[in-house]
Amino acid sequence: MIGMICGLPLGLVPLQAMMDSNGDAVDWPCYISPLTYIVSAIFVMTVSVLVSFLFSRRIKRIDMVEVLKGME
């Protein structure tokens, strides 16, 4: 959540730099609608939750003592 809050407004700076690097021959309007922010935030959160559920079962089965012994 913190990454989304910080990343969404700070992402405009590299986006604008990328658009400015194209030169004057290409004119791309740099406008992102609020709906795009909402859709991207929902997508990122959904993928994050799915990955968390997928790996939570595997992580619960890990015997940390055996893992640490195997690293020696």
mmCIF file of the N, C-alpha and C atoms, coordinates in Angstrom:
data_MODEL
# 
_entry.id   MODEL 
# 
loop_
_atom_site.group_PDB 
_atom_site.id 
_atom_site.type_symbol 
_atom_site.label_atom_id 
_atom_site.label_alt_id 
_atom_site.label_comp_id 
_atom_site.label_asym_id 
_atom_site.label_entity_id 
_atom_site.label_seq_id 
_atom_site.pdbx_PDB_ins_code 
_atom_site.Cartn_x 
_atom_site.Cartn_y 
_atom_site.Cartn_z 
_atom_site.occupancy 
_atom_site.B_iso_or_equiv 
_atom_site.pdbx_formal_charge 
_atom_site.auth_seq_id 
_atom_site.auth_comp_id 
_atom_site.auth_asym_id 
_atom_site.auth_atom_id 
_atom_site.pdbx_PDB_model_num 
ATOM 1   N N  . MET A 1 1  ? 0.824  -1.196  0.000   1.00 0.00 ? 1  MET A N  1 
ATOM 2   C CA . MET A 1 1  ? 0.000  0.000   0.000   1.00 0.00 ? 1  MET A CA 1 
ATOM 3   C C  . MET A 1 1  ? 0.867  1.259   0.000   1.00 0.00 ? 1  MET A C  1 
ATOM 4   N N  . ILE A 1 2  ? 1.938  1.222   0.789   1.00 0.00 ? 2  ILE A N  1 
ATOM 5   C CA . ILE A 1 2  ? 2.833  2.385   0.840   1.00 0.00 ? 2  ILE A CA 1 
ATOM 6   C C  . ILE A 1 2  ? 3.493  2.598   -0.519  1.00 0.00 ? 2  ILE A C  1 
ATOM 7   N N  . GLY A 1 3  ? 3.864  1.491   -1.170  1.00 0.00 ? 3  GLY A N  1 
ATOM 8   C CA . GLY A 1 3  ? 4.478  1.592   -2.496  1.00 0.00 ? 3  GLY A CA 1 
ATOM 9   C C  . GLY A 1 3  ? 3.543  2.209   -3.518  1.00 0.00 ? 3  GLY A C  1 
ATOM 10  N N  . MET A 1 4  ? 2.267  1.864   -3.433  1.00 0.00 ? 4  MET A N  1 
ATOM 11  C CA . MET A 1 4  ? 1.302  2.456   -4.363  1.00 0.00 ? 4  MET A CA 1 
ATOM 12  C C  . MET A 1 4  ? 1.117  3.937   -4.084  1.00 0.00 ? 4  MET A C  1 
ATOM 13  N N  . ILE A 1 5  ? 1.038  4.280   -2.817  1.00 0.00 ? 5  ILE A N  1 
ATOM 14  C CA . ILE A 1 5  ? 0.825  5.683   -2.455  1.00 0.00 ? 5  ILE A CA 1 
ATOM 15  C C  . ILE A 1 5  ? 2.009  6.540   -2.902  1.00 0.00 ? 5  ILE A C  1 
ATOM 16  N N  . CYS A 1 6  ? 3.209  6.039   -2.713  1.00 0.00 ? 6  CYS A N  1 
ATOM 17  C CA . CYS A 1 6  ? 4.399  6.798   -3.114  1.00 0.00 ? 6  CYS A CA 1 
ATOM 18  C C  . CYS A 1 6  ? 4.675  6.673   -4.604  1.00 0.00 ? 6  CYS A C  1 
ATOM 19  N N  . GLY A 1 7  ? 4.442  5.483   -5.152  1.00 0.00 ? 7  GLY A N  1 
ATOM 20  C CA . GLY A 1 7  ? 4.827  5.216   -6.534  1.00 0.00 ? 7  GLY A CA 1 
ATOM 21  C C  . GLY A 1 7  ? 3.953  5.859   -7.581  1.00 0.00 ? 7  GLY A C  1 
ATOM 22  N N  . LEU A 1 8  ? 2.682  5.978   -7.316  1.00 0.00 ? 8  LEU A N  1 
ATOM 23  C CA . LEU A 1 8  ? 1.803  6.537   -8.336  1.00 0.00 ? 8  LEU A CA 1 
ATOM 24  C C  . LEU A 1 8  ? 2.142  7.985   -8.674  1.00 0.00 ? 8  LEU A C  1 
ATOM 25  N N  . PRO A 1 9  ? 2.254  8.875   -7.703  1.00 0.00 ? 9  PRO A N  1 
ATOM 26  C CA . PRO A 1 9  ? 2.611  10.240  -8.095  1.00 0.00 ? 9  PRO A CA 1 
ATOM 27  C C  . PRO A 1 9  ? 4.070  10.368  -8.536  1.00 0.00 ? 9  PRO A C  1 
ATOM 28  N N  . LEU A 1 10 ? 4.976  9.603   -7.933  1.00 0.00 ? 10 LEU A N  1 
ATOM 29  C CA . LEU A 1 10 ? 6.381  9.700   -8.308  1.00 0.00 ? 10 LEU A CA 1 
ATOM 30  C C  . LEU A 1 10 ? 6.663  9.048   -9.661  1.00 0.00 ? 10 LEU A C  1 
ATOM 31  N N  . GLY A 1 11 ? 5.755  8.209   -10.144 1.00 0.00 ? 11 GLY A N  1 
ATOM 32  C CA . GLY A 1 11 ? 5.924  7.587   -11.447 1.00 0.00 ? 11 GLY A CA 1 
ATOM 33  C C  . GLY A 1 11 ? 5.743  8.562   -12.594 1.00 0.00 ? 11 GLY A C  1 
ATOM 34  N N  . LEU A 1 12 ? 5.118  9.688   -12.339 1.00 0.00 ? 12 LEU A N  1 
ATOM 35  C CA . LEU A 1 12 ? 4.927  10.687  -13.395 1.00 0.00 ? 12 LEU A CA 1 
ATOM 36  C C  . LEU A 1 12 ? 6.246  11.306  -13.836 1.00 0.00 ? 12 LEU A C  1 
ATOM 37  N N  . VAL A 1 13 ? 7.201  11.412  -12.942 1.00 0.00 ? 13 VAL A N  1 
ATOM 38  C CA . VAL A 1 13 ? 8.491  12.030  -13.282 1.00 0.00 ? 13 VAL A CA 1 
ATOM 39  C C  . VAL A 1 13 ? 9.243  11.192  -14.322 1.00 0.00 ? 13 VAL A C  1 
ATOM 40  N N  . PRO A 1 14 ? 9.452  9.876   -14.107 1.00 0.00 ? 14 PRO A N  1 
ATOM 41  C CA . PRO A 1 14 ? 10.130 9.109   -15.150 1.00 0.00 ? 14 PRO A CA 1 
ATOM 42  C C  . PRO A 1 14 ? 9.309  8.990   -16.432 1.00 0.00 ? 14 PRO A C  1 
ATOM 43  N N  . LEU A 1 15 ? 7.980  8.960   -16.303 1.00 0.00 ? 15 LEU A N  1 
ATOM 44  C CA . LEU A 1 15 ? 7.145  8.917   -17.495 1.00 0.00 ? 15 LEU A CA 1 
ATOM 45  C C  . LEU A 1 15 ? 7.335  10.181  -18.329 1.00 0.00 ? 15 LEU A C  1 
ATOM 46  N N  . GLN A 1 16 ? 7.353  11.324  -17.681 1.00 0.00 ? 16 GLN A N  1 
ATOM 47  C CA . GLN A 1 16 ? 7.549  12.577  -18.404 1.00 0.00 ? 16 GLN A CA 1 
ATOM 48  C C  . GLN A 1 16 ? 8.941  12.642  -19.014 1.00 0.00 ? 16 GLN A C  1 
ATOM 49  N N  . ALA A 1 17 ? 9.951  12.149  -18.293 1.00 0.00 ? 17 ALA A N  1 
ATOM 50  C CA . ALA A 1 17 ? 11.322 12.130  -18.834 1.00 0.00 ? 17 ALA A CA 1 
ATOM 51  C C  . ALA A 1 17 ? 11.408 11.225  -20.054 1.00 0.00 ? 17 ALA A C  1 
ATOM 52  N N  . MET A 1 18 ? 10.721 10.092  -20.009 1.00 0.00 ? 18 MET A N  1 
ATOM 53  C CA . MET A 1 18 ? 10.725 9.178   -21.146 1.00 0.00 ? 18 MET A CA 1 
ATOM 54  C C  . MET A 1 18 ? 10.036 9.815   -22.352 1.00 0.00 ? 18 MET A C  1 
ATOM 55  N N  . MET A 1 19 ? 8.944  10.493  -22.125 1.00 0.00 ? 19 MET A N  1 
ATOM 56  C CA . MET A 1 19 ? 8.234  11.144  -23.223 1.00 0.00 ? 19 MET A CA 1 
ATOM 57  C C  . MET A 1 19 ? 9.041  12.314  -23.788 1.00 0.00 ? 19 MET A C  1 
ATOM 58  N N  . ASP A 1 20 ? 9.755  13.033  -22.926 1.00 0.00 ? 20 ASP A N  1 
ATOM 59  C CA . ASP A 1 20 ? 10.570 14.156  -23.389 1.00 0.00 ? 20 ASP A CA 1 
ATOM 60  C C  . ASP A 1 20 ? 11.788 13.694  -24.171 1.00 0.00 ? 20 ASP A C  1 
ATOM 61  N N  . SER A 1 21 ? 12.255 12.475  -23.917 1.00 0.00 ? 21 SER A N  1 
ATOM 62  C CA . SER A 1 21 ? 13.448 11.986  -24.608 1.00 0.00 ? 21 SER A CA 1 
ATOM 63  C C  . SER A 1 21 ? 13.171 11.617  -26.058 1.00 0.00 ? 21 SER A C  1 
ATOM 64  N N  . ASN A 1 22 ? 11.919 11.572  -26.478 1.00 0.00 ? 22 ASN A N  1 
ATOM 65  C CA . ASN A 1 22 ? 11.580 11.238  -27.854 1.00 0.00 ? 22 ASN A CA 1 
ATOM 66  C C  . ASN A 1 22 ? 11.893 12.362  -28.820 1.00 0.00 ? 22 ASN A C  1 
ATOM 67  N N  . GLY A 1 23 ? 12.102 13.547  -28.327 1.00 0.00 ? 23 GLY A N  1 
ATOM 68  C CA . GLY A 1 23 ? 12.400 14.686  -29.186 1.00 0.00 ? 23 GLY A CA 1 
ATOM 69  C C  . GLY A 1 23 ? 11.142 15.401  -29.622 1.00 0.00 ? 23 GLY A C  1 
ATOM 70  N N  . ASP A 1 24 ? 11.338 16.350  -30.518 1.00 0.00 ? 24 ASP A N  1 
ATOM 71  C CA . ASP A 1 24 ? 10.212 17.164  -30.967 1.00 0.00 ? 24 ASP A CA 1 
ATOM 72  C C  . ASP A 1 24 ? 9.439  16.514  -32.109 1.00 0.00 ? 24 ASP A C  1 
ATOM 73  N N  . ALA A 1 25 ? 9.984  15.463  -32.720 1.00 0.00 ? 25 ALA A N  1 
ATOM 74  C CA . ALA A 1 25 ? 9.317  14.830  -33.852 1.00 0.00 ? 25 ALA A CA 1 
ATOM 75  C C  . ALA A 1 25 ? 8.090  14.032  -33.408 1.00 0.00 ? 25 ALA A C  1 
ATOM 76  N N  . VAL A 1 26 ? 8.086  13.561  -32.178 1.00 0.00 ? 26 VAL A N  1 
ATOM 77  C CA . VAL A 1 26 ? 6.972  12.760  -31.674 1.00 0.00 ? 26 VAL A CA 1 
ATOM 78  C C  . VAL A 1 26 ? 6.288  13.529  -30.560 1.00 0.00 ? 26 VAL A C  1 
ATOM 79  N N  . ASP A 1 27 ? 4.992  13.688  -30.666 1.00 0.00 ? 27 ASP A N  1 
ATOM 80  C CA . ASP A 1 27 ? 4.237  14.421  -29.652 1.00 0.00 ? 27 ASP A CA 1 
ATOM 81  C C  . ASP A 1 27 ? 3.243  13.465  -29.003 1.00 0.00 ? 27 ASP A C  1 
ATOM 82  N N  . TRP A 1 28 ? 3.539  13.081  -27.772 1.00 0.00 ? 28 TRP A N  1 
ATOM 83  C CA . TRP A 1 28 ? 2.680  12.170  -27.032 1.00 0.00 ? 28 TRP A CA 1 
ATOM 84  C C  . TRP A 1 28 ? 2.062  12.944  -25.876 1.00 0.00 ? 28 TRP A C  1 
ATOM 85  N N  . PRO A 1 29 ? 0.769  13.012  -25.799 1.00 0.00 ? 29 PRO A N  1 
ATOM 86  C CA . PRO A 1 29 ? 0.178  13.653  -24.622 1.00 0.00 ? 29 PRO A CA 1 
ATOM 87  C C  . PRO A 1 29 ? 0.383  12.778  -23.389 1.00 0.00 ? 29 PRO A C  1 
ATOM 88  N N  . CYS A 1 30 ? 0.833  13.393  -22.323 1.00 0.00 ? 30 CYS A N  1 
ATOM 89  C CA . CYS A 1 30 ? 1.134  12.661  -21.102 1.00 0.00 ? 30 CYS A CA 1 
ATOM 90  C C  . CYS A 1 30 ? 0.035  12.932  -20.079 1.00 0.00 ? 30 CYS A C  1 
ATOM 91  N N  . TYR A 1 31 ? -1.082 12.253  -20.267 1.00 0.00 ? 31 TYR A N  1 
ATOM 92  C CA . TYR A 1 31 ? -2.201 12.403  -19.344 1.00 0.00 ? 31 TYR A CA 1 
ATOM 93  C C  . TYR A 1 31 ? -2.635 11.016  -18.902 1.00 0.00 ? 31 TYR A C  1 
ATOM 94  N N  . ILE A 1 32 ? -2.719 10.820  -17.610 1.00 0.00 ? 32 ILE A N  1 
ATOM 95  C CA . ILE A 1 32 ? -3.171 9.552   -17.051 1.00 0.00 ? 32 ILE A CA 1 
ATOM 96  C C  . ILE A 1 32 ? -4.429 9.847   -16.239 1.00 0.00 ? 32 ILE A C  1 
ATOM 97  N N  . SER A 1 33 ? -5.504 9.176   -16.613 1.00 0.00 ? 33 SER A N  1 
ATOM 98  C CA . SER A 1 33 ? -6.776 9.432   -15.937 1.00 0.00 ? 33 SER A CA 1 
ATOM 99  C C  . SER A 1 33 ? -6.796 8.771   -14.563 1.00 0.00 ? 33 SER A C  1 
ATOM 100 N N  . PRO A 1 34 ? -7.618 9.260   -13.666 1.00 0.00 ? 34 PRO A N  1 
ATOM 101 C CA . PRO A 1 34 ? -7.739 8.633   -12.348 1.00 0.00 ? 34 PRO A CA 1 
ATOM 102 C C  . PRO A 1 34 ? -8.195 7.174   -12.430 1.00 0.00 ? 34 PRO A C  1 
ATOM 103 N N  . LEU A 1 35 ? -8.988 6.842   -13.449 1.00 0.00 ? 35 LEU A N  1 
ATOM 104 C CA . LEU A 1 35 ? -9.424 5.462   -13.624 1.00 0.00 ? 35 LEU A CA 1 
ATOM 105 C C  . LEU A 1 35 ? -8.224 4.541   -13.877 1.00 0.00 ? 35 LEU A C  1 
ATOM 106 N N  . THR A 1 36 ? -7.228 5.019   -14.596 1.00 0.00 ? 36 THR A N  1 
ATOM 107 C CA . THR A 1 36 ? -6.027 4.231   -14.849 1.00 0.00 ? 36 THR A CA 1 
ATOM 108 C C  . THR A 1 36 ? -5.288 3.950   -13.552 1.00 0.00 ? 36 THR A C  1 
ATOM 109 N N  . TYR A 1 37 ? -5.201 4.922   -12.670 1.00 0.00 ? 37 TYR A N  1 
ATOM 110 C CA . TYR A 1 37 ? -4.579 4.720   -11.361 1.00 0.00 ? 37 TYR A CA 1 
ATOM 111 C C  . TYR A 1 37 ? -5.336 3.655   -10.563 1.00 0.00 ? 37 TYR A C  1 
ATOM 112 N N  . ILE A 1 38 ? -6.642 3.734   -10.582 1.00 0.00 ? 38 ILE A N  1 
ATOM 113 C CA . ILE A 1 38 ? -7.458 2.790   -9.809  1.00 0.00 ? 38 ILE A CA 1 
ATOM 114 C C  . ILE A 1 38 ? -7.317 1.380   -10.357 1.00 0.00 ? 38 ILE A C  1 
ATOM 115 N N  . VAL A 1 39 ? -7.395 1.234   -11.680 1.00 0.00 ? 39 VAL A N  1 
ATOM 116 C CA . VAL A 1 39 ? -7.277 -0.086  -12.296 1.00 0.00 ? 39 VAL A CA 1 
ATOM 117 C C  . VAL A 1 39 ? -5.901 -0.684  -12.034 1.00 0.00 ? 39 VAL A C  1 
ATOM 118 N N  . SER A 1 40 ? -4.855 0.110   -12.160 1.00 0.00 ? 40 SER A N  1 
ATOM 119 C CA . SER A 1 40 ? -3.509 -0.416  -11.922 1.00 0.00 ? 40 SER A CA 1 
ATOM 120 C C  . SER A 1 40 ? -3.314 -0.789  -10.452 1.00 0.00 ? 40 SER A C  1 
ATOM 121 N N  . ALA A 1 41 ? -3.846 -0.023  -9.533  1.00 0.00 ? 41 ALA A N  1 
ATOM 122 C CA . ALA A 1 41 ? -3.733 -0.352  -8.109  1.00 0.00 ? 41 ALA A CA 1 
ATOM 123 C C  . ALA A 1 41 ? -4.475 -1.647  -7.787  1.00 0.00 ? 41 ALA A C  1 
ATOM 124 N N  . ILE A 1 42 ? -5.661 -1.814  -8.362  1.00 0.00 ? 42 ILE A N  1 
ATOM 125 C CA . ILE A 1 42 ? -6.420 -3.049  -8.133  1.00 0.00 ? 42 ILE A CA 1 
ATOM 126 C C  . ILE A 1 42 ? -5.687 -4.245  -8.721  1.00 0.00 ? 42 ILE A C  1 
ATOM 127 N N  . PHE A 1 43 ? -5.116 -4.104  -9.900  1.00 0.00 ? 43 PHE A N  1 
ATOM 128 C CA . PHE A 1 43 ? -4.373 -5.187  -10.533 1.00 0.00 ? 43 PHE A CA 1 
ATOM 129 C C  . PHE A 1 43 ? -3.161 -5.593  -9.698  1.00 0.00 ? 43 PHE A C  1 
ATOM 130 N N  . VAL A 1 44 ? -2.402 -4.624  -9.234  1.00 0.00 ? 44 VAL A N  1 
ATOM 131 C CA . VAL A 1 44 ? -1.209 -4.916  -8.435  1.00 0.00 ? 44 VAL A CA 1 
ATOM 132 C C  . VAL A 1 44 ? -1.586 -5.585  -7.123  1.00 0.00 ? 44 VAL A C  1 
ATOM 133 N N  . MET A 1 45 ? -2.616 -5.096  -6.471  1.00 0.00 ? 45 MET A N  1 
ATOM 134 C CA . MET A 1 45 ? -3.049 -5.698  -5.206  1.00 0.00 ? 45 MET A CA 1 
ATOM 135 C C  . MET A 1 45 ? -3.562 -7.120  -5.422  1.00 0.00 ? 45 MET A C  1 
ATOM 136 N N  . THR A 1 46 ? -4.283 -7.356  -6.506  1.00 0.00 ? 46 THR A N  1 
ATOM 137 C CA . THR A 1 46 ? -4.801 -8.695  -6.791  1.00 0.00 ? 46 THR A CA 1 
ATOM 138 C C  . THR A 1 46 ? -3.668 -9.681  -7.029  1.00 0.00 ? 46 THR A C  1 
ATOM 139 N N  . VAL A 1 47 ? -2.699 -9.295  -7.834  1.00 0.00 ? 47 VAL A N  1 
ATOM 140 C CA . VAL A 1 47 ? -1.553 -10.172 -8.091  1.00 0.00 ? 47 VAL A CA 1 
ATOM 141 C C  . VAL A 1 47 ? -0.775 -10.411 -6.803  1.00 0.00 ? 47 VAL A C  1 
ATOM 142 N N  . SER A 1 48 ? -0.608 -9.397  -6.002  1.00 0.00 ? 48 SER A N  1 
ATOM 143 C CA . SER A 1 48 ? 0.118  -9.542  -4.740  1.00 0.00 ? 48 SER A CA 1 
ATOM 144 C C  . SER A 1 48 ? -0.574 -10.509 -3.798  1.00 0.00 ? 48 SER A C  1 
ATOM 145 N N  . VAL A 1 49 ? -1.888 -10.410 -3.682  1.00 0.00 ? 49 VAL A N  1 
ATOM 146 C CA . VAL A 1 49 ? -2.637 -11.313 -2.807  1.00 0.00 ? 49 VAL A CA 1 
ATOM 147 C C  . VAL A 1 49 ? -2.583 -12.742 -3.334  1.00 0.00 ? 49 VAL A C  1 
ATOM 148 N N  . LEU A 1 50 ? -2.715 -12.915 -4.650  1.00 0.00 ? 50 LEU A N  1 
ATOM 149 C CA . LEU A 1 50 ? -2.651 -14.259 -5.228  1.00 0.00 ? 50 LEU A CA 1 
ATOM 150 C C  . LEU A 1 50 ? -1.298 -14.917 -4.992  1.00 0.00 ? 50 LEU A C  1 
ATOM 151 N N  . VAL A 1 51 ? -0.224 -14.182 -5.202  1.00 0.00 ? 51 VAL A N  1 
ATOM 152 C CA . VAL A 1 51 ? 1.109  -14.725 -4.966  1.00 0.00 ? 51 VAL A CA 1 
ATOM 153 C C  . VAL A 1 51 ? 1.306  -15.043 -3.494  1.00 0.00 ? 51 VAL A C  1 
ATOM 154 N N  . SER A 1 52 ? 0.793  -14.201 -2.640  1.00 0.00 ? 52 SER A N  1 
ATOM 155 C CA . SER A 1 52 ? 0.893  -14.445 -1.200  1.00 0.00 ? 52 SER A CA 1 
ATOM 156 C C  . SER A 1 52 ? 0.183  -15.740 -0.814  1.00 0.00 ? 52 SER A C  1 
ATOM 157 N N  . PHE A 1 53 ? -1.014 -15.960 -1.356  1.00 0.00 ? 53 PHE A N  1 
ATOM 158 C CA . PHE A 1 53 ? -1.742 -17.201 -1.063  1.00 0.00 ? 53 PHE A CA 1 
ATOM 159 C C  . PHE A 1 53 ? -1.024 -18.416 -1.615  1.00 0.00 ? 53 PHE A C  1 
ATOM 160 N N  . LEU A 1 54 ? -0.443 -18.280 -2.807  1.00 0.00 ? 54 LEU A N  1 
ATOM 161 C CA . LEU A 1 54 ? 0.250  -19.417 -3.409  1.00 0.00 ? 54 LEU A CA 1 
ATOM 162 C C  . LEU A 1 54 ? 1.466  -19.851 -2.595  1.00 0.00 ? 54 LEU A C  1 
ATOM 163 N N  . PHE A 1 55 ? 2.221  -18.900 -2.086  1.00 0.00 ? 55 PHE A N  1 
ATOM 164 C CA . PHE A 1 55 ? 3.443  -19.241 -1.366  1.00 0.00 ? 55 PHE A CA 1 
ATOM 165 C C  . PHE A 1 55 ? 3.236  -19.431 0.129   1.00 0.00 ? 55 PHE A C  1 
ATOM 166 N N  . SER A 1 56 ? 2.105  -19.012 0.678   1.00 0.00 ? 56 SER A N  1 
ATOM 167 C CA . SER A 1 56 ? 1.901  -19.159 2.118   1.00 0.00 ? 56 SER A CA 1 
ATOM 168 C C  . SER A 1 56 ? 1.843  -20.624 2.522   1.00 0.00 ? 56 SER A C  1 
ATOM 169 N N  . ARG A 1 57 ? 1.268  -21.471 1.708   1.00 0.00 ? 57 ARG A N  1 
ATOM 170 C CA . ARG A 1 57 ? 1.212  -22.896 2.022   1.00 0.00 ? 57 ARG A CA 1 
ATOM 171 C C  . ARG A 1 57 ? 2.603  -23.513 2.013   1.00 0.00 ? 57 ARG A C  1 
ATOM 172 N N  . ARG A 1 58 ? 3.401  -23.143 1.038   1.00 0.00 ? 58 ARG A N  1 
ATOM 173 C CA . ARG A 1 58 ? 4.760  -23.689 0.944   1.00 0.00 ? 58 ARG A CA 1 
ATOM 174 C C  . ARG A 1 58 ? 5.632  -23.206 2.096   1.00 0.00 ? 58 ARG A C  1 
ATOM 175 N N  . ILE A 1 59 ? 5.471  -21.966 2.465   1.00 0.00 ? 59 ILE A N  1 
ATOM 176 C CA . ILE A 1 59 ? 6.294  -21.403 3.539   1.00 0.00 ? 59 ILE A CA 1 
ATOM 177 C C  . ILE A 1 59 ? 5.955  -22.064 4.870   1.00 0.00 ? 59 ILE A C  1 
ATOM 178 N N  . LYS A 1 60 ? 4.696  -22.393 5.092   1.00 0.00 ? 60 LYS A N  1 
ATOM 179 C CA . LYS A 1 60 ? 4.300  -23.043 6.345   1.00 0.00 ? 60 LYS A CA 1 
ATOM 180 C C  . LYS A 1 60 ? 4.921  -24.430 6.474   1.00 0.00 ? 60 LYS A C  1 
ATOM 181 N N  . ARG A 1 61 ? 5.200  -25.095 5.346   1.00 0.00 ? 61 ARG A N  1 
ATOM 182 C CA . ARG A 1 61 ? 5.750  -26.449 5.383   1.00 0.00 ? 61 ARG A CA 1 
ATOM 183 C C  . ARG A 1 61 ? 7.272  -26.479 5.521   1.00 0.00 ? 61 ARG A C  1 
ATOM 184 N N  . ILE A 1 62 ? 7.929  -25.355 5.457   1.00 0.00 ? 62 ILE A N  1 
ATOM 185 C CA . ILE A 1 62 ? 9.393  -25.316 5.529   1.00 0.00 ? 62 ILE A CA 1 
ATOM 186 C C  . ILE A 1 62 ? 9.838  -25.523 6.972   1.00 0.00 ? 62 ILE A C  1 
ATOM 187 N N  . ASP A 1 63 ? 10.760 -26.450 7.159   1.00 0.00 ? 63 ASP A N  1 
ATOM 188 C CA . ASP A 1 63 ? 11.363 -26.674 8.469   1.00 0.00 ? 63 ASP A CA 1 
ATOM 189 C C  . ASP A 1 63 ? 12.648 -25.844 8.515   1.00 0.00 ? 63 ASP A C  1 
ATOM 190 N N  . MET A 1 64 ? 12.610 -24.733 9.228   1.00 0.00 ? 64 MET A N  1 
ATOM 191 C CA . MET A 1 64 ? 13.729 -23.796 9.224   1.00 0.00 ? 64 MET A CA 1 
ATOM 192 C C  . MET A 1 64 ? 14.994 -24.399 9.813   1.00 0.00 ? 64 MET A C  1 
ATOM 193 N N  . VAL A 1 65 ? 14.860 -25.298 10.762  1.00 0.00 ? 65 VAL A N  1 
ATOM 194 C CA . VAL A 1 65 ? 16.041 -25.946 11.359  1.00 0.00 ? 65 VAL A CA 1 
ATOM 195 C C  . VAL A 1 65 ? 16.772 -26.763 10.291  1.00 0.00 ? 65 VAL A C  1 
ATOM 196 N N  . GLU A 1 66 ? 16.021 -27.510 9.490   1.00 0.00 ? 66 GLU A N  1 
ATOM 197 C CA . GLU A 1 66 ? 16.632 -28.303 8.436   1.00 0.00 ? 66 GLU A CA 1 
ATOM 198 C C  . GLU A 1 66 ? 17.248 -27.425 7.353   1.00 0.00 ? 66 GLU A C  1 
ATOM 199 N N  . VAL A 1 67 ? 16.597 -26.322 7.045   1.00 0.00 ? 67 VAL A N  1 
ATOM 200 C CA . VAL A 1 67 ? 17.126 -25.403 6.040   1.00 0.00 ? 67 VAL A CA 1 
ATOM 201 C C  . VAL A 1 67 ? 18.450 -24.798 6.514   1.00 0.00 ? 67 VAL A C  1 
ATOM 202 N N  . LEU A 1 68 ? 18.486 -24.379 7.771   1.00 0.00 ? 68 LEU A N  1 
ATOM 203 C CA . LEU A 1 68 ? 19.717 -23.783 8.297   1.00 0.00 ? 68 LEU A CA 1 
ATOM 204 C C  . LEU A 1 68 ? 20.834 -24.817 8.432   1.00 0.00 ? 68 LEU A C  1 
ATOM 205 N N  . LYS A 1 69 ? 20.507 -26.057 8.763   1.00 0.00 ? 69 LYS A N  1 
ATOM 206 C CA . LYS A 1 69 ? 21.514 -27.109 8.834   1.00 0.00 ? 69 LYS A CA 1 
ATOM 207 C C  . LYS A 1 69 ? 22.064 -27.405 7.440   1.00 0.00 ? 69 LYS A C  1 
ATOM 208 N N  . GLY A 1 70 ? 21.224 -27.354 6.435   1.00 0.00 ? 70 GLY A N  1 
ATOM 209 C CA . GLY A 1 70 ? 21.658 -27.613 5.073   1.00 0.00 ? 70 GLY A CA 1 
ATOM 210 C C  . GLY A 1 70 ? 22.586 -26.557 4.518   1.00 0.00 ? 70 GLY A C  1 
ATOM 211 N N  . MET A 1 71 ? 22.573 -25.366 5.086   1.00 0.00 ? 71 MET A N  1 
ATOM 212 C CA . MET A 1 71 ? 23.440 -24.282 4.603   1.00 0.00 ? 71 MET A CA 1 
ATOM 213 C C  . MET A 1 71 ? 24.855 -24.412 5.129   1.00 0.00 ? 71 MET A C  1 
ATOM 214 N N  . GLU A 1 72 ? 25.081 -25.229 6.143   1.00 0.00 ? 72 GLU A N  1 
ATOM 215 C CA . GLU A 1 72 ? 26.413 -25.351 6.729   1.00 0.00 ? 72 GLU A CA 1 
ATOM 216 C C  . GLU A 1 72 ? 27.371 -26.067 5.840   1.00 0.00 ? 72 GLU A C  1 
# 
